[in-house]
Amino acid sequence: MTTMVHEPESQRDVLLDYFLSLDPPEGHRAELIDGEIFVSPPLSNRHDRNNGKIVFQVALKSSTVMEYAPGRGISVPGGMGNRTNMAIPDATFAPRELNVFDNEDSWLEPDGVCMVVEVTSSRPQMDREAKRYGYARAGIPLYLLVDRGEQKTILFGEPDGRDYGQAHQVQFGKGLALPEPFGFELDTAEFA
């Protein structure tokens, strides 16, 4: 008789497997952030409107032709010893020539993604900190945060593996320069 030795599953593996098996109600988003599962209700019209304003400006003004994915999940490194975060930014941009979104995978790897966007909603602190750190750990070059509570837009850049080394912020109504590969000034006048 042969005895099979099985490695015990770590709590992180069990949590990730459980998370990946979730089937949230239509319109809801499930995210795994630093060892916790968050399920968010459908986004408000104002939230979607702000996101749409960004997408529209990128489509019209970007110096590089961009592809855009709304609410597409990205697998990024977790903090606090957690192996993986499964985050869903409001918008993800990548140069069209890279075909980053040309697959059937449920969750993207961050390779080729040049900017993610979050518009704050029911958990603004998660957008301001935990998600920012995850995107920086993943090496995503730019993170654009539309902070409705603070009435400002912040562009984080130069990820160092822990956080972003630069942050440029403007109050709503002011222009915010997006560097290459975008190369234009984002108009924040209609954010709210």
N, C-alpha and C positions, 0 to 999 in steps of 0.2 A: 504494500500500500504506500502510495506517495502522498505526502502532505504538501499542499501548496501554501506558501507563505505570502500573505497579502500585506502590502504596506497600508497602514491605517490612513484613511483620508484625513487631510487636515481640515480644520474648521473653515479655512478660507476656501478650500476646494468644494466643500459641501455647500457653503454659502453661494459660491459662483454657480455651481450646478443648479441649485434651487432657483437662483435669480434667472438663469437662462431658460428655465422651464416655465417661468411666469407668462401668463397671457392676460395682460391688463385690459380692462374694458376699452372699447373703441374711443379714441381721442385722448386717452390717458397715456402718460409716459412713466415707465419704470426705469430707475437708474440705480446703480450700485456705486456708492461714493464712500470711500474710507470705511468699508465694513458694514455700512447701513444701506438698506433698501428704501428708496423713496418713490412713492407713486404720486404723480401730480395730476390734477384735473385738467381738462381741456383748457387751452390758452384763451385769454380774453381777446376781443377784437382789437383793442388798443395795443396789446402786446404784438399781435400779428401785424398790425399796421406799421409799427416801428420796424419790425423785421423786414417787412416789404419795402420800406423806404430805403433801407440799406441795400437790399438786393437790387432794386431799381437803379440806384446810383452806381453800384459796381458794374451793372450791365451796360450803362450808358458811358461811364467815364473811365473805367479801368484801362490802363495802358497795356495790360495783358488780358487776353480773352480768358474769362473764368467760367468754370462750371460751379454750380451751386447745388447743395443738397439740404433741404429743409428737414430738421429734426432727425438726422441720420446719426445713429449711435457710433461712438468711437471708443475703442479700448485703449485706455491710457494707464500708466503706472499709478498705483495707489500710494497713499502716505501711511504713516503709522504702522509699517510692516505689512500692510495689505498688498497682495500681489497685483491685483487688477481693479481698476475702476471702470465702470461701464457708464460713460457720460453721454448725454444727448444734448449737444449744443443746438441753439435755435437755428443757426445757419453754419454751414461748412463750405469753404471756398478752396478750390484747387485749380491750377492752370489747366485749361482744357486739353492741352497737348499731352498731359500725363495720364489721362483716362483713369483717375483715381476712383471714380464712382462706377466704373464699367465692370461690375461683378455682382454676383447674387448673394454675397455674404450679408448676414444680418448686421454685423458690426464691422466697422472700418478699422484698419490699422492707420496710425497717423502719418505714415510715409506719404509725402507729396502734398499733404494738406498745408496751405499757406496761412489760413486764418480761420478761426472759429469765432462765432458771435453769440453772446448771451444778452438777452433783455431781461432784467430782473422781474420776478413775479412773486410767488408766494414764499419763496425761500431765498431772499436776496443775499444773505450771508454766505450761502453755499456757492453762489455765482461769484461773489467777491473774493472768496478764499479757497475753499476746497477744490472747486473746478479750475480756478486759475492755476493752482499749484500742479494739478494733474496735467493740464495742457502744457505747462512749462516743463514738467518732467518728461513729457512725450516729445519735447523739442518742436512743438508747433510754433512757428516764427512769430505770429501775431494773434493776440486775443483782444477782441473788441467787446467792451462791456458797456451796455446802455443801462445806466443805473437810474431807474425811474424815481426811486425814493430820494436819492441825492440830487436829482435833476442835472446829471452830468454824464458825459461820455468819456470813457477811458480807453486808450489804446496801450496795451502792454506789448513789449517787444524784447528782444535779446534774451531768450530763455537760457538759463545756466544749469539746467538739470534739477533745480529745486524751485525756482521762482523766476519771474521775469526781471531783468536788470533795469529796464526802462519802463516808465509809465508817463504818458502824456494825456492830460485831461483838460476838458473844456466844459463849461456850463452849457446846457441846452441853448441853442440859438447861435453858438459860435461854430466856426469851421474847425475841422480836425484833419490834419494832414495824414494821409495814409501813404506810407512809403512804397517803393517798388516791391512787388510786381504790380501794385495797384496804381501808384503815382498820381493821386488826385486828392483834392480836399473834400472831405465828407461834410455835407450840410446837415447840421443837427437841429435846425430851426423848428422842424415839425415833430420832434420827439416829445413824448409826454408820458 
